[in-house]
């Protein structure tokens, strides 16, 4: 199976308020499976959970450089990813849950804000051969001693971009609560304009809290396009090196091989 038949989807906390959102996410994943893709779904924590965990860490006086801190803060992503996987399996999907450790996803740097340095693409491909849908928590990796390490706030974005480059994909799709990238916050300004395409520099300037800056920088270094879309919509805003709109996903006819 070639790289064009794999897709990396990232589901952010803005579309994960609770397990009640799993049905919409399942439909989005099914749409890609129907189009002939194996899917790696990178999952954030439920909305607001990371903030709650940070509060717990402060109450317990955990040092941000400690392994215990990293494990606690990343537990939100592990919970939502595991529960999504269970939901998909119960719904009859061929899916599996995999941890960053299972893919030897390594990062180095500060315990609470590290940068990815390697991931074993062959392990990801092997997992996709077992189940065409693989669910993994974003935001964390392991250090060289196999201990949990965090990728900074919004780190699920760079988790997804890094996995996409390891699989030699041209793009990664980030599912948000808005249907693309705007020149200003559409929730605050009625005259906000949706941008079908922006280059990396422009996205860095206007992306705000929508996309992790480090994820944009890494995508730029590898010429990987980032598509920003809402669940259930085929169109997306594209951040990339060339002025090309994001492709519209089309379902493969039933008669196709």
N, C-alpha and C positions, 0 to 999 in steps of 0.2 A: 504494500500500500504506500503511495507516495505522499509527500508532505502536504499536498493540496487537499488530501482527504482527512486531515486532522485539524482540529480547531481548539484553541484555548479560550475559554470564557471565564470572566471574573465577575462574580456577583458580590457587589458591595453592600455594606451595612444599610445603605439608604433603601435597598430593595429587600432587606431581610429584617423586618420588624419582629417576626416570630415565625414559628413553623407553619402558620397559616399562609405564608407566602410560598411554600414549597410547591403548591399546585401550579402557580404561574411560572416558577423556575423550571418545573418539570416540562411544561409545554415548550419553553424556550430551548431546553436541551433536546427535546424530541424533534423540534424543528430542524436542528442541525444534524441529528442522526438520520432523519428522513432525507436530508440533502446529501447523505453519503459520507458524513464525517464521523470519525472517532472523536470523542470530546474529553478534554481535561477541564474540569470545572474547578476554579480556584475560588474559595469561599471566605468571606469576611465573617466577623462575629456579628451576632444580632445587633441591631441599632441600639446604641447606648451602653452595651455590655462592657466594652473596653474601658469606658470612663468609670464604670462601677468597679471594675477590677483594679484600676489605678488607685481609686479611693481605698479599696481594701489593702492594697500594697502599702499605702502611706500609713494606714491605721496599724499595720503590722510592722512598720518601720523597716520595710525591706529596702535594701540598697539596690539602686537601678543597675548596678554592675553585677548583681548576684544571679546565679542560675535559678534560684527559687523565684526571684522576681520575674524573670523571663518566662518560666513555666506558668506562673499564675496569669500574667498578662496575655499570653498566647492561648490560654485555655478556652477563651471565648470562640476563637476560630475552630479549634478542635471540636468543640461541642456542636456548633452549627453545621460543620462539614460532616461529622459522623451522623447527625440526625437527618441531614438531607440524604445521605447515602442510604440510610435505613428506610426512609420514605420512598425513594426511587425503587429499591428492591421490593418493597411491599406492593408497589404499583406494577410490578412485573418487568421493570427495566433491568438490563444486565449492567449493573453498576458495582463499583467497589470503592472503599475508602482507603486512601493511602496517606501516610504521614510524610513530611519533608525528609525524615530520616530514611524512609523506605526508598527514596530516590537519591540518597546521598547528596541532598541539597545543602551545600556548605556556604557559610558566610563568615567574614572576618571583620573585626572592628569592635566598637563599643557594644557591650551586651544589649543595650536598648536601642541601638541605631547602627547596625552592621550593614555591610554591602555584600551581596552574593558574589561568589567567586567560581562556583562549579555546581553542576548537577549532572547526574548520570542519565543521559537521554535514552540509552539502551534499556535501562530499568523502566522508564516511563513507557517506552514502546512495548516492552514485554507485558506490562500491566494492561495496556490497551488491547493487546492480543487476547488476554484473558477475559476482559470485559470492555466493550467499546465506550463505556463511560467511566471515567475515573474522577473521584471527588477528592480534593486535597485542601487542607487549611492553608490560607495565605498568612502573610505577616511574620512568619518565623522560619528559621532554618536550623542547622546544627553547626557548631564550631568544629575545629579540627580534632577535638576530644569527644565528639558526639554529644555535646551538651546543647541545650536549647539556647538560641540567640535570636534577637528580634531585628526586624528590618526597618525600624522607624515607623512613625505614624503614617498611616496610609500604605503600609508595607505590602499589603495584598496586591497592590498594583504592580510593584516591581517583581513580586513572586510570579505573577501571570506573564509579564513581559519576558522574564528570564527563562521560564519554561518554554515559551514560544520560540525564543531564539535557539534554545537547545534542540528543539524539534525542527529547526530550520524553516520556520514559518515566516511568511512575509508580513503577517499582521496578527494582532490580538484584539479581542473584543471585550470592552469593559461595560458591564450593564449597570446603569445608574438610574436615579429617579427623575432624570431629565432625558429628553430625546436627542441629545447632542451637546455640542459645545456652543456657548453663546458669548457675545462680546461683553455682556454683563449679566448679573444674576437674574434669570427670568422670573424667579419667585419674588423679586423685589421691584423690578422695573418692567412695566408693560411694553415699553418700546425696545426691549432687548431683541437683538437680531441673532438668529441661529446661523452658525457658520458651517457650511458643508465641508470645507477643507481649511486647515491652517497648517503652517509649517511648525517645526518643533519650537523655534524661538518664540513665536507668537503664542503658542500654547503655554509655554513656560511663563509668559507674562500675564496671560488672562485666565489660566487654568484654575488659579486660586486653590481652594480646598477640594476641587472636583477630582484632581489627579495628583498623585504624589510627584513632586518635581524630579526626584531621583529616577523615577520610572520613565519620565519623558527623556531625561538625559541619557539613560541607558538605551532606550529605543532609538534615539538619534545616533548613538555611537554604532549601532548595528543596522541602521536603516530599516527598522521595523515600524510599520504603521500601527497606530493605536486608533481603534474605532470606538467611539462613544455612542451608546445607544440605550434606548429604553426597552424593557422587556416587552415582547409582543410586537415590536416594530422592526421592519426589515431595513429601513434606512438608518444611516448613522452619520455622525460627523467624523471626519478622518483627520488625524494628526500624522503627518508623514513628510517624506523628502520630496515627493512629486505632487503636482496639482491634479490629483486624480480622486474622484469621489469614492467613498466606500462602496464595494459591490453589494448588490441586493441579493440576499440569499434566496435560492430557488429550489423547490422540492424536485427531486429526481422522479421521473415518471415510474409508475409501478412496473412497467415492462422493461425498464433498464436493467442491465446485468448488475 
